[in-house]
Amino acid sequence: MIYVYRFDTSNGELTRIASAQTVNPSYLVVSRDRNYVYAVNELPGVAARLHQRVPV
C-alpha cells in the first residue's frame, strides 16, 4: 500500500490525501508538476511495472 500525506509544518498535523493498493513498491517518484506519485513494483517473473498514478 502507498499512502500520501500532507504535512503542515506550522502545527505538525498530518492529513492523508491519497492511497493506492500495490504489492512491493520498490521505487517511488513524484511527477515534476507534483500532481502524481509513480511506483515501480519488483515482483518475481516480472521485469518492472508501473502500478498506478496516485494524485497528490
LINGI-V795441 format. One line per field, one symbol per residue. ss: DSSP state (@ for helix, = for strand, . for the rest). psi: psi as a letter, one per 30 degrees, with the letter a starting at -180 (. if undefined). A space follows every 50 residues. Layout:
# LINGI-V795441
ss = ???
psi = ???
This chain:
# LINGI-V795441
ss = .=======....========....======.....========..===== ...==.
psi = kkkklkkjffggkkkkfllkklkhjekkkkleggflkkkkkjkkgkelkj ekkjk.
